[in-house]
Amino acid sequence: MFTKFLVFDRTRLFLKGQAEVQLDDWLDMASFQAIDKIKLNHRPDRFLMMWKNDTLMIHEGDFTLPKPINKQDYIHTFDDHNWVIAENCLGEACVTVGIKDTQRKMLVRKLVALLYIPLLLVFILTMLAIYLAVTSALNPLKKLATVVSDTSPDKLGVLPEANQSSELKPLVIALNQLIENMRLQLQSERQFLDTCTHELRTPITALVANIQSIEYVDVPAKSRLSQIQQSALRTARVANQFLVYARNRNAEATATEETTFDLCELIRQVSAEHMSENPQLLCRMQGEPCLMITADNFAVELAIRNIIENSIKYGVNPATDTVDLLITVGLNESTTTLTFEDAGSGVEPEYFKKILERFYRVPTKDTPGAGLGLTIVQETAHRYGGAVTIEQGDLLGGLKVSISLQAHNQRLVA
């Protein structure tokens, strides 16, 4: 718009200049004696009036203007057309010259279009070239960002340095140093937690063993010793839970501790142990009889123990005062599924997701616990690319806990 206004203004000055040039020429011609004999070719874009003394000698145009007095220029509008008028007097002659200005606006628009359309095309092509250049230059950074975003405490891999540009190499080296520091820190924390857990379990185990070896005590003392024993066992269980929780959080560091074992046999051993200690517990198992997987045996065992212990605490059948637990083992392609369903009263659906959170305990349950059992189960499932789902059981009617695992080297054994 600014360019259009500027060109429009300058071209009007040009027309005024042209009118003044023609005015000077006609004033020179007015000195001839035979001015009245001049014959003009009609031009619709020209206006001319010439006086000699007070006599109008020449008049070309559709309108009439008064005889000028002095030199001046102005814009005259007639029939919606603008005319650039220049007039002056020299001696006995006076001349008024006009140039039609109607077509100038369209000419200015065409001129601006001819100037700016190529510039616009050049601008678009330039911006496209800049975009492609910037995108190409940022591709290595985007690839590096993707690799960094995939890095987690469970996968602390070294970023590749070989194929990086010289500008990105310092950044990659710094990130690799940060990842190495994080790995060493996590390893140090895991070792510290392992040591603390071991130091806790050893005296607690010795304490439980000494309590069990005491036989000849009176009834009140035996009751107190039994309470001490339960507290010690609970402390050992919580210590184990914290240990597995830390191991799941640092799966990369503990990958070398994974072993191949029979998952079904592990479930049978844990179930038999709990049934011997809890006469009210009845475990039944269906599905695959033997399933070999490669995983952290200790973490998987503790996950199974946590679910069975939760069933003992909260899955009591109110009609029979027993704990009926149905365990189903299945393998679908590369996913192992474990389902634990009891015949207890279950929990409200609004708590299905909340009981998987750390330290959360259902308000309606007053059984003591740390609120870590199902959290440990979920962390173990996530460690092996699986998940935990809580729902209402469709066979026994109680709580149904399903675990999916994508452990390594899963295979059925006949």
Secondary structure, DSSP 8 states (H G I E B T S, - for coil): -HHHHHHHHHHHHHHHHHHHHHHHHHHHHTTSTTGGG------TTEEEEEEETTEEEEEESSS-----SS-EEEEEEETTEEEEEEEEEETTEEEEEEEE-TTHHHHHHHHHHHHHHHHHHHHHHHHHHHHHHHHHHHHHHHHHHHHHHT-BTTB------TT--TTTHHHHHHHHHHHHHHHHHHHHHHHHHHHHHHHHHHHHHHHHHHHHH--S--HHHHHHHHHHHHHHHHHHHHHHHHHHHHHHHTTTTTGGG-EEEEHHHHHHHHHHHHHHH-TTEEEEEEE-S-EEEEE-HHHHHHHHHHHHHHHHHH--BTTTTBEEEEEEEEEETTEEEEEEEE-S----GGGTTGGGSTT---TT--S---S-HHHHHHHHHHHTT-EEEEEE-SSSSSEEEEEEE--EEEEE--
